[in-house]
Amino acid sequence: MTVPTSEDVARRIDALADQLTEAGDLTDPAWRAAAHAVPRHLFVPPTAWASPYEEPERRIDVDADPAGWWNAAYANHPIITQYDDGATPSAEVNSDERRHCTSSLSAPDVVFPFLELLDVNGLAERAHGDGRPHVRVLEIGTGTGWTAGLLSARIGAENVVSIEVDGQVAKQAAANLEAAGLSPVLITGDGALGFPEVSPFDAVHVTCGVTTVPYSWVERTRPGGVIAFPWMPEYGPGRRTRLTVNENGHAVGQFHGGASYMMLRGQRTTFPVFEEDTAGWDESATAADPRRIIWDTPGPGVVITGQVPDLMVNHSVGVHDGSVRLWLADTGHTSKALVDTAWGRTGARVRQRGPRRLWEELEAAYRTWLGYGAPGTDRLGLVIGPNGQRVWVDSPDKVIEPHPA
């Protein structure tokens, strides 16, 4: 395959942009223009792993299969660019091995909705009164550099500060951006700390999953500014989230659809190993149906997180008998629970160990959700303040306190 001409690349970008526009993921023509100004292929490594949504991951190699590499560069799916924090080179990954993906070139249908959530023109109008897009953005997680490049094309590279915790990833991002002719301010460091040397910002754009929003991001954002991030609680699905910072030092906002991202490195958690021997566990029974609790999402997931923010839950469904098992643990691995229910039956067998009764906490939080009238995510939101993070129902002044309070 010959290298595509600039006209060929432009056609690929337009085809991808048309696909995103039809799906409602790209609505602002200015971001389409940015996609042309910052071609995605400049941020794809020579060898990487394409990760289509409904197909197995596959290796892409610009030398061995240039056509496949170019197709992946302008396909609507992520491309994995790092495994195991760089301990396993991408070229050495075996498709039969399970590796931990730790950096990627995000899918376009994820990138552009988050960029649009910033509302660049609205920020400029409210901040400066003239509508000109001279907005300053702090980005958490440079990754390949593509989103920093898109922001630079839209608001000017001098107005973009992007922080990356991984030195090798940051080095490659700098090379990618230089190849694209862009020079935002790039920092290698812990994005959870923000960037106090330059503040305040009009917006914080986060490209990694966050369970608890660092208050430093609120402190670095001017009143009226926004923080857009993937909220990835321990329990339930991730949510695309937009908060607005107010004069009182709080950030308040709601959810705008689902999201799934690699986690901020400082907020990664692991699920504990459950021993096969369950002797010594406290046994009880429940009349509740565990299947309904775990599958009634995302509304109850948000409320459950509000009450039990450190609760982690895994579940499995029996292939042959339809039974359901829940594994519950807290992030500190001090308490565990096993909940088993048979197909076609309500109620379940409960086994618990540790100082906390995690199943009772989960069941009580679910009843709290029911008590609020089983709200959907349109009635729920987050508020971040100096004293921590809270979920609210119907109004930011109606917060759900963690249990136990």
C-alpha distance (Angstrom), angle and dihedral (degrees) to the residues before:
residue distance angle dihedral
M1 . . .
T2 3.79 . .
V3 3.77 119.5 .
P4 3.82 108.8 -89.8
T5 3.78 116.6 -107.4
S6 3.80 120.9 -120.9
E7 3.80 87.4 -100.5
D8 3.81 90.2 54.1
V9 3.81 90.8 50.0
A10 3.80 90.9 48.9
R11 3.80 89.8 52.6
R12 3.79 90.8 50.9
I13 3.81 91.0 50.4
D14 3.80 91.8 48.5
A15 3.81 91.8 48.8
L16 3.80 90.8 51.6
A17 3.81 92.1 44.4
D18 3.81 90.5 50.2
Q19 3.80 89.8 52.3
L20 3.80 91.2 50.3
T21 3.80 92.6 45.8
E22 3.79 92.0 51.4
A23 3.80 89.6 51.6
G24 3.83 91.9 48.5
D25 3.80 93.6 -114.2
L26 3.81 95.7 114.2
T27 3.80 116.7 40.3
D28 3.82 104.4 145.9
P29 3.85 114.8 81.8
A30 3.80 89.1 -152.9
W31 3.80 90.4 66.5
R32 3.81 90.1 49.5
A33 3.80 87.2 54.8
A34 3.81 89.1 49.7
A35 3.81 89.6 52.7
H36 3.80 88.5 57.1
A37 3.80 92.5 45.7
V38 3.83 92.1 50.5
P39 3.83 107.9 38.0
R40 3.80 111.9 -152.1
H41 3.81 94.9 -136.9
L42 3.80 90.3 69.0
F43 3.82 87.6 69.2
V44 3.82 98.3 48.2
P45 3.82 114.9 99.2
P46 3.83 117.7 -127.3
T47 3.81 87.9 -110.9
A48 3.80 122.5 28.5
W49 3.79 142.5 125.1
A50 3.80 122.0 -91.5
S51 3.80 112.0 -146.0
P52 3.83 110.7 -161.8
Y53 3.78 114.9 -168.0
E54 3.80 97.3 -118.4
E55 3.79 102.6 21.7
P56 3.80 135.0 68.8
E57 3.79 117.9 -88.5
R58 3.79 113.1 -94.7
R59 3.76 134.2 -164.7
I60 3.79 116.2 -111.9
D61 3.80 121.6 -159.3
V62 3.79 122.4 -179.4
D63 3.83 92.1 -153.5
A64 3.80 100.3 41.4
D65 3.82 96.7 39.0
P66 3.82 112.0 9.9
A67 3.81 93.5 169.6
G68 3.80 92.0 54.8
W69 3.81 90.8 45.7
W70 3.80 93.6 51.9
N71 3.81 92.3 45.3
A72 3.81 90.1 52.6
A73 3.81 91.7 47.9
Y74 3.81 90.4 61.7
A75 3.78 99.5 32.8
N76 3.79 121.3 108.7
H77 3.78 98.1 -111.1
P78 3.81 138.2 83.9
I79 3.79 124.6 -90.3
I80 3.80 116.0 -144.9
T81 3.80 109.8 -133.2
Q82 3.82 102.4 171.5
Y83 3.79 137.9 31.5
D84 3.80 129.6 -165.7
D85 3.82 93.2 1.0
G86 3.79 89.0 -61.2
A87 3.80 96.1 -52.1
T88 3.81 89.7 115.6
P89 3.83 114.1 47.7
S90 3.79 112.6 -133.0
A91 3.80 91.2 -123.4
E92 3.82 90.2 59.1
V93 3.80 97.6 50.0
N94 3.79 114.0 117.7
S95 3.79 116.2 -145.7
D96 3.82 89.6 -136.7
E97 3.80 92.6 58.1
R98 3.77 124.8 82.2
R99 3.80 108.9 -129.1
H100 3.77 130.0 177.6
C101 3.81 109.8 -110.0
T102 3.80 107.8 -140.0
S103 3.81 105.8 168.6
S104 3.77 135.6 19.5
L105 3.77 148.8 163.9
S106 3.79 97.7 -105.8
A107 3.77 122.9 -127.9
P108 3.81 115.1 -94.0
D109 3.82 92.1 -123.5
V110 3.80 87.0 60.0
V111 3.81 98.2 40.8
F112 3.79 100.3 51.1
P113 3.83 99.2 46.0
F114 3.81 88.5 54.4
L115 3.80 92.1 47.8
E116 3.80 90.7 49.0
L117 3.80 89.3 49.2
L118 3.83 87.6 66.3
D119 3.83 89.7 65.8
V120 3.80 92.6 -149.9
N121 3.80 95.8 -171.8
G122 3.78 92.4 47.3
L123 3.79 91.0 50.7
A124 3.78 91.7 50.5
E125 3.79 92.4 48.8
R126 3.79 93.7 49.8
A127 3.79 93.9 42.8
H128 3.77 102.2 41.2
G129 3.79 107.3 14.8
D130 3.79 96.5 -134.3
G131 3.81 102.6 80.2
R132 3.80 94.3 -123.5
P133 3.83 110.7 142.8
H134 3.81 97.0 -122.5
V135 3.79 92.4 135.9
R136 3.81 123.5 150.2
V137 3.80 115.6 -136.5
L138 3.80 130.4 -169.5
E139 3.80 110.7 -155.2
I140 3.80 120.6 -159.0
G141 3.80 110.1 -152.7
T142 3.82 116.2 22.6
G143 3.80 94.7 -164.9
T144 3.80 109.5 166.1
G145 3.81 90.4 -12.3
W146 3.80 96.5 -115.0
T147 3.81 96.8 121.1
A148 3.82 91.2 43.8
G149 3.80 86.0 52.5
L150 3.80 93.4 49.5
L151 3.80 90.3 49.5
S152 3.81 90.3 48.2
A153 3.80 91.6 52.4
R154 3.80 90.5 49.7
I155 3.82 103.4 42.5
G156 3.81 105.0 11.8
A157 3.80 127.7 -85.9
E158 3.80 90.9 -107.7
N159 3.82 88.3 64.8
V160 3.80 96.1 53.7
V161 3.81 125.6 84.5
S162 3.81 114.5 -179.1
I163 3.81 124.3 -172.1
E164 3.82 124.7 -159.1
V165 3.81 123.6 -176.6
D166 3.82 96.3 -158.4
G167 3.80 113.8 76.3
Q168 3.81 96.1 -154.5
V169 3.80 92.5 47.1
A170 3.82 89.9 48.3
K171 3.81 91.5 50.2
Q172 3.80 92.6 52.1
A173 3.81 91.7 45.3
A174 3.81 89.6 54.6
A175 3.81 90.1 52.1
N176 3.81 91.5 47.9
L177 3.79 92.7 50.6
E178 3.78 91.9 46.7
A179 3.81 89.2 53.3
A180 3.81 87.5 52.5
G181 3.82 90.5 51.3
L182 3.80 93.7 -114.7
S183 3.79 130.4 126.8
P184 3.81 115.2 -172.7
V185 3.80 117.3 164.5
L186 3.82 106.3 -85.3
I187 3.79 122.0 -162.3
T188 3.79 128.2 -173.8
G189 3.77 107.9 -147.7
D190 3.79 147.9 82.5
G191 3.78 108.2 -45.3
A192 3.80 91.0 -161.8
L193 3.80 86.9 75.3
G194 3.80 93.0 55.9
F195 3.79 118.0 -145.9
P196 3.81 110.5 -74.8
E197 3.82 93.8 177.3
V198 3.80 90.0 73.5
S199 3.79 119.4 34.0
P200 2.87 160.4 -168.4
F201 3.80 102.7 33.7
D202 3.77 126.6 -165.5
A203 3.79 91.4 -135.9
V204 3.78 143.6 7.0
H205 3.80 114.0 -144.1
V206 3.81 113.1 -163.7
T207 3.81 122.2 -162.5
C208 3.81 99.0 -178.1
G209 3.77 133.5 66.2
V210 3.81 116.5 -90.4
T211 3.79 127.2 -163.8
T212 3.80 96.2 179.0
V213 3.81 119.6 23.4
P214 3.83 110.0 -127.8
Y215 3.78 108.7 -122.0
S216 3.82 88.4 -137.6
W217 3.83 87.4 75.5
V218 3.79 90.1 57.8
E219 3.80 90.3 47.7
R220 3.82 90.9 52.1
T221 3.82 93.6 51.5
R222 3.79 122.8 82.5
P223 3.82 119.5 -126.8
G224 3.79 106.6 -82.6
G225 3.80 91.4 27.5
V226 3.79 123.3 119.4
I227 3.79 139.6 -130.1
A228 3.83 115.7 -152.4
F229 3.79 116.4 -170.6
P230 3.81 145.5 143.1
W231 3.79 106.1 -100.5
M232 3.80 105.9 -148.5
P233 3.82 108.1 -179.3
E234 3.78 121.7 -170.4
Y235 3.80 90.0 -112.6
G236 3.79 125.2 47.1
P237 3.81 133.0 0.9
G238 3.80 126.3 -37.9
R239 3.80 120.9 -100.8
R240 3.79 133.6 -151.2
T241 3.81 102.0 -122.0
R242 3.80 136.2 -167.8
L243 3.80 122.5 -169.8
T244 3.79 128.4 -175.1
V245 3.80 119.3 -148.3
N246 3.79 115.4 -131.6
E247 3.81 134.0 -158.8
N248 3.79 91.6 -96.9
G249 3.79 94.9 64.6
H250 3.79 95.8 -101.8
A251 3.80 130.6 120.6
V252 3.79 115.0 -144.9
G253 3.78 130.7 -178.7
Q254 3.77 152.5 117.3
F255 3.78 143.6 -111.9
H256 3.80 127.6 -83.3
G257 3.78 106.5 -170.2
G258 3.77 137.1 -54.6
A259 3.80 127.5 -42.2
S260 3.79 137.7 -178.3
Y261 3.80 120.8 -171.0
M262 3.79 140.4 156.9
M263 3.76 108.2 -91.2
L264 3.79 129.3 -101.9
R265 3.80 100.7 -97.8
G266 3.77 94.5 -123.3
Q267 3.82 90.8 54.8
R268 3.79 101.3 49.0
T269 3.79 114.8 128.3
T270 3.79 132.6 -173.9
F271 3.77 130.0 -143.0
P272 3.80 111.9 -120.9
V273 3.78 126.3 -118.9
F274 3.81 113.8 -101.7
E275 3.78 114.2 -141.3
E276 3.79 117.1 -124.7
D277 3.80 89.5 -136.3
T278 3.80 106.5 78.1
A279 3.80 95.5 179.2
G280 3.77 113.4 133.8
W281 3.80 95.3 30.8
D282 3.79 118.4 131.2
E283 3.80 108.5 -113.1
S284 3.77 129.2 -151.2
A285 3.79 141.2 140.9
T286 3.78 134.7 -117.6
A287 3.78 131.0 -154.8
A288 3.80 90.4 -152.1
D289 3.79 121.1 100.6
P290 3.83 108.1 -119.7
R291 3.82 91.2 -162.5
R292 3.77 92.0 62.7
I293 3.79 92.1 48.7
I294 3.80 95.7 52.5
W295 3.79 96.7 38.6
D296 3.82 97.9 45.5
T297 3.80 94.1 90.0
P298 2.96 154.8 -163.6
G299 3.81 97.8 3.0
P300 3.81 97.7 53.3
G301 3.80 90.2 40.4
V302 3.79 90.8 62.8
V303 3.81 93.4 47.6
I304 3.81 92.1 44.4
T305 3.80 88.7 52.1
G306 3.79 89.0 50.2
Q307 3.80 90.9 56.8
V308 3.82 100.9 32.8
P309 3.81 105.3 24.0
D310 3.82 95.1 168.2
L311 3.82 96.1 51.2
M312 3.81 117.9 120.4
V313 3.83 121.8 -169.7
N314 3.79 132.6 -173.6
H315 3.79 125.3 178.5
S316 3.77 140.6 -174.1
V317 3.80 134.7 -164.3
G318 3.80 119.8 -140.5
V319 3.80 110.1 -114.2
H320 3.79 95.2 -145.8
D321 3.79 106.1 27.1
G322 3.82 103.8 28.4
S323 3.79 92.3 -126.3
V324 3.80 118.6 153.5
R325 3.80 127.6 -140.6
L326 3.80 125.5 -169.7
W327 3.80 124.1 -160.4
L328 3.81 113.2 -160.8
A329 3.81 126.7 -171.2
D330 3.76 139.4 156.9
T331 3.78 120.1 -122.2
G332 3.80 90.7 -110.0
H333 3.83 90.0 56.3
T334 3.81 90.9 -130.5
S335 3.82 96.1 122.9
K336 3.79 135.8 32.5
A337 3.80 139.6 -179.6
L338 3.79 137.2 -167.2
V339 3.80 119.7 -156.9
D340 3.82 121.7 -173.2
T341 3.77 128.3 -174.2
A342 3.80 130.5 174.2
W343 3.78 125.1 -129.0
G344 3.79 113.4 -89.2
R345 3.78 94.7 15.1
T346 3.76 132.6 103.1
G347 3.75 119.6 -141.4
A348 3.78 127.4 38.9
R349 3.79 147.2 -139.6
V350 3.81 111.7 -101.8
R351 3.81 127.9 -158.8
Q352 3.79 120.9 -178.4
R353 3.79 137.1 -179.3
G354 3.79 133.7 -177.4
P355 3.81 135.4 37.8
R356 3.82 94.0 -56.9
R357 3.79 130.8 63.8
L358 3.79 97.0 -137.9
W359 3.79 96.5 178.4
E360 3.80 91.4 53.9
E361 3.80 89.6 49.0
L362 3.81 91.2 51.0
E363 3.78 93.2 46.0
A364 3.81 92.2 48.2
A365 3.80 91.7 49.2
Y366 3.80 90.2 51.1
R367 3.81 89.4 52.3
T368 3.80 88.1 51.0
W369 3.81 88.4 57.1
L370 3.80 90.4 49.8
G371 3.81 89.6 48.1
Y372 3.79 90.3 58.3
G373 3.80 89.1 55.9
A374 3.82 96.7 -93.3
P375 3.82 94.1 -75.3
G376 3.79 122.0 -155.8
T377 3.79 121.9 -136.6
D378 3.81 90.2 -88.8
R379 3.82 87.4 73.4
L380 3.80 95.3 44.1
G381 3.78 135.4 75.6
L382 3.80 147.9 150.2
V383 3.78 133.8 -102.7
I384 3.80 121.5 -166.1
G385 3.80 120.7 -163.8
P386 3.80 141.6 154.1
N387 3.80 88.9 -80.9
G388 3.78 96.2 52.8
Q389 3.79 143.2 -92.0
R390 3.80 126.8 -42.3
V391 3.79 137.5 179.6
W392 3.79 115.7 -130.9
V393 3.80 133.5 -158.6
D394 3.82 121.8 -144.9
S395 3.81 93.4 -25.8
P396 3.82 135.2 29.3
D397 3.80 89.3 -120.1
K398 3.82 90.6 61.0
V399 3.77 100.1 72.8
I400 3.78 127.5 172.3
E401 3.78 110.8 -127.3
P402 3.81 117.8 -142.5
H403 3.78 116.9 -103.9
P404 2.89 121.8 -93.3
A405 3.81 88.1 34.5
